[in-house]
């Protein structure tokens, strides 16, 4: 009996290892689903972004900040919800945007771009693995004048077809985009609403994240102060 048990050990480890690698394969091939929705009617904006990963075990939700005028600046209220197997966490914070903070943001962006020359290459390679499975974009335009409304409608169509053409060079479109432009002749009007669903495998998303981390570490070597200096640049945002 003891001999049979000993003979069973290698097979047991092989089965356990096989199940482990099968689990890794399932996780790596699972889809990260990114869905977004944006809507603008007049001066009112609404936008949200949802990310689901690991077959729904991880879920992030971002919503467009609520903008309120305050003095000579703006007050932004941002909401972020993260749901995973440990529960649901909601976070809301308020920040004040004034001319000084706006100029600081521009300086921060310039510093990021100055030290990430190859970042666009990483973005392009990552986008090549993204698949668009849903794309809807509906708009309505009007100027109050029939001729100008017709011209605005044609311009809107040109903008949309150009955007789709550029997008198709970067991301794999697996569905025909649903585009529409409705002319409004009675009055001046503008509204637009779009939604999309994109997918990327969890394995490649994880790989791209590792590559980005390595790239940022290399970039930090060229920043005064090294990694600490790079962290200071990021934290300034």
URJO-V78002 format. One record per residue. N is the residue number from 1. RES is the residue in one letter. PHI is phi in degrees with one decimal (NA if undefined). Layout:
n:N res:RES phi:PHI
n:N res:RES phi:PHI
//
This chain:
n:1 res:X phi:NA
n:2 res:X phi:-64.0
n:3 res:X phi:-64.3
n:4 res:X phi:-64.2
n:5 res:X phi:-64.8
n:6 res:X phi:-64.8
n:7 res:X phi:-67.0
n:8 res:X phi:-78.1
n:9 res:X phi:-59.1
n:10 res:X phi:-59.7
n:11 res:X phi:-67.4
n:12 res:X phi:-62.2
n:13 res:X phi:-65.0
n:14 res:X phi:-64.8
n:15 res:X phi:-65.4
n:16 res:X phi:-62.5
n:17 res:X phi:-64.8
n:18 res:X phi:-61.9
n:19 res:X phi:-65.4
n:20 res:X phi:-64.1
n:21 res:X phi:-68.1
n:22 res:X phi:-66.0
n:23 res:X phi:-63.5
n:24 res:X phi:-61.5
n:25 res:X phi:-65.2
n:26 res:X phi:-63.7
n:27 res:X phi:-65.1
n:28 res:X phi:-64.2
n:29 res:X phi:-88.2
n:30 res:X phi:-67.7
n:31 res:X phi:-97.3
n:32 res:X phi:-92.4
n:33 res:X phi:-103.6
n:34 res:X phi:-114.8
n:35 res:X phi:-123.4
n:36 res:X phi:-135.1
n:37 res:X phi:-144.2
n:38 res:X phi:-137.2
n:39 res:X phi:-146.2
n:40 res:X phi:-135.9
n:41 res:X phi:-129.9
n:42 res:X phi:64.8
n:43 res:X phi:-100.3
n:44 res:X phi:-97.7
n:45 res:X phi:-118.1
n:46 res:X phi:-146.7
n:47 res:X phi:-152.0
n:48 res:X phi:-150.7
n:49 res:X phi:-136.8
n:50 res:X phi:-124.7
n:51 res:X phi:-128.9
n:52 res:X phi:-120.0
n:53 res:X phi:-140.7
n:54 res:X phi:53.4
n:55 res:X phi:56.2
n:56 res:X phi:91.8
n:57 res:X phi:-70.0
n:58 res:X phi:-118.7
n:59 res:X phi:-143.6
n:60 res:X phi:-117.1
n:61 res:X phi:-135.0
n:62 res:X phi:-120.1
n:63 res:X phi:-126.1
n:64 res:X phi:-54.5
n:65 res:X phi:-59.7
n:66 res:X phi:-81.0
n:67 res:X phi:-105.9
n:68 res:X phi:-129.8
n:69 res:X phi:-72.4
n:70 res:X phi:-146.1
n:71 res:X phi:65.8
n:72 res:X phi:-96.2
n:73 res:X phi:-127.3
n:74 res:X phi:-127.7
n:75 res:X phi:-109.5
n:76 res:X phi:-108.5
n:77 res:X phi:-112.0
n:78 res:X phi:-113.5
n:79 res:X phi:-124.0
n:80 res:X phi:-138.0
n:81 res:X phi:-121.4
n:82 res:X phi:-125.0
n:83 res:X phi:-121.5
n:84 res:X phi:-148.2
n:85 res:X phi:-68.3
n:86 res:X phi:-91.4
n:87 res:X phi:129.3
n:88 res:X phi:-118.2
n:89 res:X phi:-119.0
n:90 res:X phi:-117.3
n:91 res:X phi:-136.9
n:92 res:X phi:-132.9
n:93 res:X phi:-136.8
n:94 res:X phi:-123.9
n:95 res:X phi:-129.9
n:96 res:X phi:-107.6
n:97 res:X phi:-110.6
n:98 res:X phi:-130.8
n:99 res:X phi:-54.2
n:100 res:X phi:-66.4
n:101 res:X phi:-69.5
n:102 res:X phi:-65.6
n:103 res:X phi:-67.0
n:104 res:X phi:-65.5
n:105 res:X phi:-66.5
n:106 res:X phi:-62.8
n:107 res:X phi:-62.7
n:108 res:X phi:-64.1
n:109 res:X phi:-63.4
n:110 res:X phi:-62.7
n:111 res:X phi:-65.8
n:112 res:X phi:-62.2
n:113 res:X phi:-65.8
n:114 res:X phi:-66.0
n:115 res:X phi:-105.1
n:116 res:X phi:-132.9
n:117 res:X phi:-62.1
n:118 res:X phi:-95.1
n:119 res:X phi:-64.6
n:120 res:X phi:-63.8
n:121 res:X phi:-63.8
n:122 res:X phi:-63.4
n:123 res:X phi:-62.4
n:124 res:X phi:-64.3
n:125 res:X phi:-64.5
n:126 res:X phi:-69.3
n:127 res:X phi:-64.2
n:128 res:X phi:-64.2
n:129 res:X phi:-101.4
n:130 res:X phi:-94.2
n:131 res:X phi:-115.6
n:132 res:X phi:-94.6
n:133 res:X phi:-106.4
n:134 res:X phi:-152.1
n:135 res:X phi:-152.0
n:136 res:X phi:-127.4
n:137 res:X phi:-148.1
n:138 res:X phi:-117.7
n:139 res:X phi:-138.1
n:140 res:X phi:-139.1
n:141 res:X phi:-132.4
n:142 res:X phi:-162.0
n:143 res:X phi:-118.9
n:144 res:X phi:92.6
n:145 res:X phi:-125.4
n:146 res:X phi:-60.9
n:147 res:X phi:-66.2
n:148 res:X phi:-67.4
n:149 res:X phi:-65.0
n:150 res:X phi:-64.1
n:151 res:X phi:-65.8
n:152 res:X phi:-64.9
n:153 res:X phi:-64.5
n:154 res:X phi:-62.5
n:155 res:X phi:-63.6
n:156 res:X phi:-61.8
n:157 res:X phi:-62.7
n:158 res:X phi:-63.1
n:159 res:X phi:-61.8
n:160 res:X phi:-67.1
n:161 res:X phi:-65.6
n:162 res:X phi:-65.7
n:163 res:X phi:-61.2
n:164 res:X phi:-65.9
n:165 res:X phi:-62.2
n:166 res:X phi:-65.8
n:167 res:X phi:-61.4
n:168 res:X phi:-67.2
n:169 res:X phi:-80.0
n:170 res:X phi:-106.3
n:171 res:X phi:-127.0
n:172 res:X phi:-79.5
n:173 res:X phi:-91.1
n:174 res:X phi:-103.8
n:175 res:X phi:-147.7
n:176 res:X phi:-79.4
n:177 res:X phi:-60.4
n:178 res:X phi:-98.6
n:179 res:X phi:-113.8
n:180 res:X phi:-154.9
n:181 res:X phi:-133.8
n:182 res:X phi:-102.5
n:183 res:X phi:-74.1
n:184 res:X phi:-120.1
n:185 res:X phi:-89.6
n:186 res:X phi:-73.7
n:187 res:X phi:-157.7
n:188 res:X phi:-71.3
n:189 res:X phi:-158.2
n:190 res:X phi:-149.2
n:191 res:X phi:-150.2
n:192 res:X phi:-149.8
n:193 res:X phi:-146.5
n:194 res:X phi:-143.5
n:195 res:X phi:-148.4
n:196 res:X phi:-146.8
n:197 res:X phi:-133.9
n:198 res:X phi:-122.5
n:199 res:X phi:-135.5
n:200 res:X phi:-148.5
n:201 res:X phi:-68.9
n:202 res:X phi:-61.4
n:203 res:X phi:-60.6
n:204 res:X phi:-72.5
n:205 res:X phi:-60.9
n:206 res:X phi:-65.6
n:207 res:X phi:-61.6
n:208 res:X phi:-64.3
n:209 res:X phi:-64.5
n:210 res:X phi:-63.8
n:211 res:X phi:-62.4
n:212 res:X phi:-65.4
n:213 res:X phi:-62.6
n:214 res:X phi:-63.5
n:215 res:X phi:-63.6
n:216 res:X phi:-65.4
n:217 res:X phi:-65.4
n:218 res:X phi:-67.1
n:219 res:X phi:-61.9
n:220 res:X phi:-60.4
n:221 res:X phi:-66.0
n:222 res:X phi:-92.3
n:223 res:X phi:-97.7
n:224 res:X phi:-54.7
n:225 res:X phi:94.2
n:226 res:X phi:65.3
n:227 res:X phi:-62.3
n:228 res:X phi:-64.6
n:229 res:X phi:-66.3
n:230 res:X phi:-64.7
n:231 res:X phi:-62.3
n:232 res:X phi:-64.2
n:233 res:X phi:-63.7
n:234 res:X phi:-64.3
n:235 res:X phi:-69.1
n:236 res:X phi:-65.3
n:237 res:X phi:-74.1
//
